[in-house]
């Protein structure tokens, strides 16, 4: 009787247990579709906190990393130690680890692995994707990462000073992230809208007085054109350095708005997001939220004025991530009079994830 009652209780509770298990598996979120597919294949159920966790697949250690929102943003065979990663911060580490694990998983493929390597332009010397995971066991090997002319990465394992194994691949964001342009564009607006910007109150340590302007300027460079610079402007006020916001310097004030998050303001930016398939997506966020998101993703902001006349300001913003091989380009238009109230609307046309090698195509209006 007791046994029958136990069976009845278990049969009643089992659907709930199964539902809870499924819910646990679904509580993990991922930054890409590919990582999610890989996580499900290896049975990843949870990750212990923000940082790198380890588990095993085919009895080999797997590295799992999460971002500041707790989302899984890396999954791959653990080929590199924390000290190796810390010594040379590079997206190449994540790519090689993920690519090696992906090759071992029973993923649905449209082509053979060899054909995929050929198509991705991935070249291995002295090793294969199958033997790569075992290199981490050899403590006599050192690791180096080379960025070849901003176009390719080469990861090498060295015996002394001589490379014994290497993998070389294009510096392409689609390849490094495991996402195609459709997925990147689909995710970008939601990522920007979910970002929480913080007012940056830190003063750059190295400021140089521009005697012609009478302003202090951060160390800066230009990108492609002399007028498109990363310069940010400061002025001394009551013995302290403050980011410039001055109606007598409208161009420099707008440059500060579009290259940092240290100005308290009420500007919203209406973004017309032009996609690869010529479709558009429109969204509105505070300008500091948009700029802060791009900076948080490792992009260096550049800004240049196209036109400042008749009360209208037109400029070009560029957010460049050289390590990932892409940039975002944005043409902005705003009324100069809105600077008076420290708020208003900025209209923008955004094109995203442009390969750095094709950046020349966006500068027609500068010429």
DRENRO-714237 format. One record per residue: x, y, z of N, C-alpha, C, O, CB in turn. Coordinates in steps of 0.05 Angstrom, whole numbers, plus 5000, padded with zeros to 4 digits. Each point is the difference from the previous one (the first is absolute). Glycine has a CB too. Example, Ala and Ser with C-alpha at 12.3 -4.5 7.8 and 13.67 -1.06 7.14 Angstrom:
526448865156498250245000501850245000502150005013494149775012
503150444961501650245001498550225014501050225004501449654953
END
This chain:
501749765000498350245000501750255000499550204986496949555038
505750244993501850235002501550044974500450234991500149695058
500249854938501550024975498250124978500950174985501949435028
494750314986498150114981499650305004499850154980497949405017
502250535028499650285006502550174991499750224990497349665049
505450004965502550134992500150034970500850214989501549605051
496949984946499950014971498150224991500650154981500549365016
496650515016498050214993501150285004499750184983496749505030
505050365010501250265005502150084980500150224990499049715059
502749874945502150054980498950064973500950194986502149515039
495050154967498850044974498650284998499950124979499549385016
499650595028498750265001502150234999499550204987496749605040
506050164987502050215001501950004976501250214995498549765054
500749814937502049984980499750214978502150124992498149395017
497450544980499850214980501150275010501250154985494949624996
503450295044500950265012503150005002501350204995494449855030
505449724982502949985002501350044972501950154997497749535042
499250194941501050034973499850294990501950104987496849435004
499150605017499650284992502150185013501150184987494049745007
505450035031502150165015502749954987501650194998495749795044
503449774950502649954988500250144974502150114993498049445029
497750454962500150154975500350305004501450134985495749524995
501650455041500250285007502950075007501050214992494249805023
506149815001502850055007501750024976501850174998497449595045
500450054937501650014976499650254984501850104987498049405012
497750615002499350234985500750265014499750224988496749524991
504550255046500650255013502650124990500450245004497249605036
504150004948502550114988499350164975498549924983504249705036
498650614979499750164976502850034987502049985013494050275005
504049794956502450004984500250254983497950134994502149375005
502450584994500350244983499849944971499750194984503250005051
497249554957499749934972498449744997499949845019504550394970
494449744988498549754995501849764999499349785010497450484964
505749775016501949784998500849905028500149765004501650424952
498950015062500749925027497749855013500549815015502750584988
494449704992497749875012499749714990499549815016498250634988
502749524970499949734989502249825012499549775006498550424951
504449925046502249855011499549935029500549785009502650454959
495849975047499449955029498049785004500349845018500650644990
497149514975498049795002501249734993499249805012497250534977
505449664992501249754992501749885022500149755003499950414950
501450015062501749895021498649975026501149925020502950284957
493449885024498449975024500650215021499849945024499949584966
501050725002500750215019497450095014498150094987505950064985
496049835054497650075016500350265015498150155004500949365000
503450545006500450245016503050074999501749844993494450055037
504450364977502850105001500350145027498350155009502049914941
501949885064500450105027501250284999502450045002498249505015
497650664980500950285003501250114974500449864980500350055068
500050344954501350144978502949934998501550035020495250354984
504249534973502849924998500249744985498249924985503050325057
501049624961500449754985499549765018501249985022502250254949
494949605020499449755014501049774982500650044977495350165046
504449564988500949784984498249765003499049955022505750224981
495049684975498749745000501549834980502150094990493350105024
503649584978501449834982498249904978497649955003505549915034
498150104939498749884978502149814987502350084995494550324997
502449355003501949804991502549985018502249964992496350134961
500949955073502149995021502150224998502149985012497149534989
500250694983501850234997498750255014497650034998504449784958
499650365057498850235014498850204981501250074979502249865057
494350184972498650204984499950265017499449995024497949654951
503250585012499950265014497350134993499150004977505950065021
493750055022497550154997500450285013500950025023496349554977
502150634986500350275011497350154997498549954981506450065008
494650175030497650164999500750304999502150085009495349565015
500750524966500550295000498850125025499149865018500950154932
500050265051499050145024497049965005499150075022504450254971
495049584988497249955003499449705006497749925001501450464968
503049465035499649725006499549834976499349765003499050385040
502049974933499549854975502649854992502250105004494250234981
503249435005502449854991501050134974498650024980499649555040
504350534981501150144977502549854989501250104981497050335037
502449344994502249844989499649715009499249945023504050464978
497449424980499849725005502149864982499850044976495249985038
506849834997502049874983501849825016500050015025499850374945
501849455016502049855014501950185014500850214989498849424977
501250305058501850185015502949954991501349815009495550195031
504150174942502749984989502050195012502449954998495549904960
501150365055501850215010499550055030497750005009502550214945
501949835060499850055029499250295005500150174982503449485028
495750415014499350285007502550184997499750234991496849605041
505850074975502450174998500750064971500850224994500949585049
497950014939500550044972498050214989500850174984501049365011
495750455013498050194991500650285011499750204986496949435011
504250385028500550255013502450154988500050244999498149585042
503950034950502450124988499550124973501350194992501449485034
495450214958499450094973497050004995499049814990505550014994
494250395024497150014996499350014971500950184985498650065058
499149564947499449984972497549834995499649805014505350254975
493450034992497749834993500849744986498349824997499050604999
505249564996501049764987499749755019499549784991503650504981
497349775054499949785020497249874999499849754998503650485031
494549934973497349905001499349854974498849795000499950585031
502249754946499449884975501249724997498649814993501150644987
502849525026501449744997498749795019499549784991504850464996
495049845037498849815019497249924990499349765000503350445038
495849994953497349944991500149834974498549814997499850625024
503449644961500249874974500849715004499049824986502350614992
500649525041500949725005497749835012499649774992505150405015
493849955012497849855012497849954979498849794999502350415046
498350014939497949984980500649774981498149864991501050635013
503449474989500849794981499549725012499549814985504050504996
496649675046499649755013497149935005499349775005505150295017
493850144977497249965007498549884976500750064977499550325056
497749464972498449894977498050204990497649965000502949595020
500650684970498250214990499149944972501449854985501050485044
495349774964498949964973501650184981500050245002495449655016
506049984963501850154982499149964972499149794991504750165041
496450274952499349994972502549914983499749934977496850435030
505949655006502449924985501949865019499750005024499850404945
502449465019502049865016501850195016500150244993499849384974
501450285054501750175016502350114983500750245003498249495037
502350114942502250094983499050234982501550194995500649355007
495550434987498950204983499450265015500450224990497749434980
501050325056499550235017502650155006500050244999496049525021
506150094986502750135004500850154976501150235002500249405029
498350264946500850134975498450254995501150214993500249354988
496150425024498250234996500650225020499950244994496649454988
504150245043500650195021502850114998500750195014496149585016
504850114952502850084997501649975026501650175008497050154956
500949455049501549935025502249804993499449794989496450295039
506649994978502349834994501449905025500650165018500050094939
499849495045501449885023502749894991500249874979495350035043
506550144995502749894994500949835024500050105023501150304947
499749355025501049835021497949895019500649885020503550384977
493349784997497949915017497449994984499950094977502350105064
495749704971497350004989498150115021500850045023500349564946
496550445024498050095019499649795022499350065023498450224942
502749475027499649785019502349985020499649935023497849824943
505050335026502449985018500450265016501650005019500449674949
496850555023500450255014499549995030501650105016497150134942
499149645052499450005029502349875016500250065024495049924965
506449854999502049865015502650185004501749935016496549634967
501950655002502450185002500150145027502150065010497850014941
497749975061500050145026501249845022500850105021495150134964
504449505011501149835020503150025000501249955021494949744974
505050394983503050024997500950265013499850214988500249514970
501150265066500850245015502650124989500950215009496849615032
503650044941502650104989499550204977501850134990500449445023
495250454978499450184978499250275009498550035019500149574954
502450615014499050275004498150084978500049884978504450245045
494050084982498050084980500450294992500750175017496049515003
503050384954500250284991497750054981499049824986506050185019
494150254994497850084982501150234983501050205010495349655022
503450134942500950214981497750114984498349854990506249935007
495350485002498150134982501650084975501850175001495350015038
502249704939501550034975498750224983498049954986503449575015
499850725001499150234983497050075003498850104982504849774986
495350075056497250055005498149844983497650074998503850385014
499649334976498349844982499749715009498049874994503450434970
500649605051499949725008501149975028501650175009498849684943
498849945062501249925025501649744996499249834985497050405041
506049754989501449755001500649945029501250155014500949924941
496949695055500649915027502049774997499649814985495850325032
506949904997502249814997500749885027499950145021501850114940
499049505039501149865024502949964994500849894980494849875031
506150345007502950004996501549825018499449985024500150484961
502449405004501949845015502550165001501650014981496349545006
502650585036502250205001499150244984498050125005505549525000
498250434974499350234983498849914974499350174983504350095038
496249484974499249904974497149905001499349835017505450044973
493550234992497249904999499949714992501349914981497250555007
500049385028499649724993497249944989499649814985503750085051
494850284972497249974990498950284997500750195014498649365009
498850484958498750274997497349974986499549804986505050425012
493849985007497550024986499750294991500450185016497549445010
501550424949499850284989497250034987499049814987506150215005
493750225011497350044990499550304996501550175010496949425015
499650484959499450284994499150165024498749895018500149974936
501950395047499050185021497350104990499750224989505049925026
493349704989497250054991498149975023500049795013501250054940
497150365051498249985023498049774997499349875020501250624987
498549464969498249784996501249745009498749835013499350414948
504649725032501449755007500649995030499549805013502550184941
499050245056500850015029497649965018500349875021503550444967
494049815005497649995018498349754995498449925017501650574984
500349394975498349774993497350094991498149835000504449895032
497150534961497450114992500250104971502150114992496850025056
498949844937500050134974498850285004499150085022500449484954
500550605003499150285001497150025008499350195014504149934951
494949695027497250015007499649985030498450155012500449644944
502650035057499749975029501250245015498850105019501449404976
502150604996501250235013498150244998499650145020504949694968
494350214989498250234997497449955015498850195011503149904944
497249675047497549945015500450065030498250105013500649554954
503650295043500450035029500850285008499550085023501949454977
499750634982501250255008498050205013500750105021502549834942
494550135025498250195013499249925028499950175018498449954938
501149625049499249915026502350035020499650075023497149614956
505850265011502350035018500450295008500550055024501749564953
497550575005500350295006497950085020500650145019501449954935
495549835041497750095017500249885028499050125019498249924940
504149735044500349885026502450105016500249945024497649664957
503950555006502550095013499450225021498450184995504249704963
498850115064499650205022502650175001502049915010494949785016
502950564964502450165000500750125027498250035017500850084936
503549945052500950125025501450264993501550024981499049535041
498950664994501450264996502949975007500649935023495150334986
506149794972502849975005501250265011500050214986500349454976
500650335062501050255013503050015001501250205010494749815018
505449794961503050005000501150204980499050034978501049485035
502150634996501350194982502549864988501649895015496850515013
501949604946502349884987502650115012500250255004497249684954
504649905048502450105013501850184983501450175011498449425015
500150374948501750164982498450194983498849914980504649715020
496550635007498750204985502050214991501850085015493949855010
504050154950501950204988498450254994497949994989505149654992
498250595026498750264994500350074971502250024990498650135057
497049884939500050104973499850315002497850115005500049464975
504450565016500150295004498350154981499050225007505549735011
495149954958498350134980497150005009498650204997504649684967
495949895047497249985009499650105028497950095008501649524962
502750375046499750065028498749775016498950055021500950444967
500349275000498849775013502149785004502050004987493650114991
503849715041501749775005498949774983497649964999503650205048
500649694941499249784982501349745008502350005009497250344954
499049445035501149745006502049914978499850104977495949785048
506149944981501649884978498149874980498149875008505950055024
496550124943498149914980501349934974502350074995494150205027
502149604961500949954973497650044981497850045009505749635008
497150324958497950024980499649724986501849835002499350674990
496749474995499449754987499250054971497950124995500849675049
503050134938499650024971500150294990501250054980496049535023
501450605011500150284992501050175024499549935023496649994945
505250295026501250175021497850125018500550045024503450064946
493849965018497850135016498449815016498350095016501550244949
500749415033498549805016501949915022501749834996495550024963
502450265065501949955022498749895025497650015004505250364977
498949535036499149905026500450215022499749935024501449604961
499550715008500550225019497650055018497750014990505650194978
497249845058498050095018501050265014502450035003495949495005
499950664999500850275008499250055029497849935009501850224943
502249995062499550075029500750295004501650124985499449415029
497850595007500650275008500450015031498949835014498550364946
504249995048500450035029497950185012499550224991505549725003
493749965027497850145013500349985030499949785011497050144950
503650315052500350015029502249805009499749865020495550284985
507049864980502349835007499749714993501849845007498950485029
497249604951499649724992499649984970499050184987499049725058
502849874944499649954972497249884996499349805013505750124980
493550204989497349914994499849954970501150154984497050115055
500349544953499649964971498550244989498150115011501749394995
501150584970499050254988497049974993499349814986505350294996
493850105026497450034990499650304999499350135020498849434999
502350564957500150294998498850084973500849904979503350135050
493950154972498650084976501950154981499450024976496350015050
506550084984501950134982501749804985501450074981498850315051
499649374975501549784986498049784993500349785010504050335015
493849944957497949804994501249744988499149785008497750594985
505149654989501149774987501549825021499749764999500750494958
501149885060501549855020498249885022500649795011503450514980
493849845015498149905019498649754989499749805015499750665004
499849554956498749774988502049774998499249775003497750544971
505649755020502049794999500149865027500349755002502450504964
497249905056500049885027497649825005500249795012502450615004
495149694974497549855003500249734986498949805010498550634994
503949564973500049764983502549835005500349804986497150454980
504449825052502449845005500449915029502049875006500050374956
496149835055500349935028497350015015498050064989506750115010
495549765026497549995017500450175026499049935021499949614960
502750675017500650165023498550265002500550175017503949624983
493750264981498450255000497249935008498649844988504350364976
496249935057497249975009498350154980500250244997501149725052
496949894937498450134979497349854997499749785010504550394967
494049955008497449894996499549964970497750024991500650205051
503849724943499749964971499149714995501249815010502350544980
494549624993499249744989500949994971500150204986495949775046
504649784960500949974972498049814986499649785008505350295004
493950044966498149844984501649864978501050134982495250195028
504049424993501849854982498349864978498249855005505150085033
497550134937499049854978502249804992502050074988495150324995
502449365025502149794998499649864972498149854996502050085055
501850134932499949884973501449734999502449995006497550484974
498749335012501149735001501149914973499650134980497149765057
504649884965501349894976498149944977500750044977502749775053
494150114977498149934979498350244992497949974988502049565030
501050714989498750264994497550055016498650204995503349764960
497449865064497950065018501050195021502450035004495549524987
500250585024500850185021498549935026497949885000503050484966
500449725055498849975027500450275014502250105001498749395001
497050625010500250255013499749975030498349855010499850384950
503649915055499849995029501250265012501650144986498749355014
498950585024500950245013501149935028498649865016498050414958
505749835032501349965026501550265007500550164983499949345011
500250545032501850235007502649974986501149784996496750265048
503450184947502549994985502249875016501749864989496950554986
501549645052502149895016499749695002502049865004498150565022
497549484970499549715001501249874975501349795001494550285026
503750064950501149894975503050015000501349804994494650364982
505350075031502950035000501249825021502149874995497550614990
499249505039501049835021500049714992501949855007496550485026
499649584953499949724991502349944981501449805004493650205001
505450174975502249954981502750005014501749834994495550384970
503249975055502650015014500349745017502249895001497650625000
498049405011500249765017500749754983501049815011495650405020
502849804943500649784983502950024988500749854982494450125007
506450215021502850034991500450184976502249994988498449565029
497550614977500250194977501350265008499450115021496649684958
505750315004501250275003498350204985499749974975505049845031
494250395007498350204985501750214986502150095010494349845023
502750144943501250224985497650184990497849904996506349824989
496550545013497850184991501250224983502250105005495149805037
501250184938500850224983497550164991497949884995506149864990
496450525012497850184990499950004970502150044987498350245054
497349674948499650024971499050284993501050134981497949385016
499250605019498950264994499150135026498849875017499749984937
502150415049499050165023499250274989501650184999501449575034
494550274959499050254989497050015000498749795001505450244970
494850215030497150044999498649885025497749924998502650084953
501249985071498849895024499949695001498949885018498550534985
503849464976499949714999502949895003501950114989494049904981
504349775044502549865004499849724988498249855007502950425035
500749674939500149744988502749885004502050144996494649994969
503549635045502649885006500149704994497949884995502850475039
501649544967500449714996501349885024502150105009498349964941
498449735061501249855022500949734990498649874984498450375049
505349684977501049734994500849875026501450125016500250044938
497649595049500749845024501649764990498849814989497050355038
506849844978501849804987500949805020501050075022500450284945
498449405027501149785016502149854983499349814986496350145041
506950144974502049884982500649715007500649844982501450615013
497849485031500649725007498049804990500649774996501550415044
495449924955497949834989499550054971498549864987499450135058
503450214944500050044971497550144989499349964977503549655020
495850555019497550124991499850295011501450085018496349474978
500450604992499350265011497050054995498849884983505950295010
494250015023497350114996500350284990501650165011496349545025
500650384943500050274989497350135004497949884995505749994972
496450385041497550145006500250294991501850155009497349535030
499150414944499850284993497850135017497849905001503750004951
499250325061498150135018499350284990501650134987500349605052
495750354968499050274994498550105024498449865013501250044938
500950355057498750125023499850304997501550124984500149505046
496750514986499850295001502050115020500149915023495050074963
506450225005501950135018498650125024501250015022501950084939
494550015036498550135021499449815023499550095023498550224944
501949435028499449805021502349995021499549915022497849834945
505050355025502250005020499450185023501049965022502249954941
495250305032499450195022498649865023500750065023498850314943
498749455028498549865021501349745010498949865017497050344964
506449755007501549755008498349754995500449805013502250465021
495749764946498349774993498450054975499750234991500049655057
499349904940498550034976500249744984500649795011500150704988
498849534975500049764983502450024981500650204988494449765016
506349814993502149974980499049784981499349785009504550365023
496249914942499249804980502649874990502050134995493850134992
504049485009502449854992499349784980497949885002504250225042
499749854938499949774982502449825007502350084998495350194964
501749495045502149815010500349774981498149874991500950265056
503649814947500749754985501949855018502050125010497450094944
500149535051501549865020501849784989499749914977496650195054
505749824985501849784994501250014972500049814985497249925046
503850514962501450034975502849895003501450085018495850334970
503649404995502849915001501950244997499650174983499149374999
503450475035501850224999501350034972500650224991500449715058
499349844937501250014974498250144979501050084979501349495032
495150474996498250134981499150285010498050114990500449444996
503150565033499250255012500050234980498550205004503349645039
499850154936500250224981497350064986499650224990505249665003
493449925007497550034986498150205013498050084987502649454997
499850555041498050165014500750305000498650155012500449455016
503350484959500950275004499450194977501450204997502149605032
494750134954499450174976499450285008500850194987497649414989
500050445046499150275007502250175012499750245003495849575005
506850064999502350155010501750124978501650185005498449535035
499650194936501950064978499050234983501350084981500249455018
END
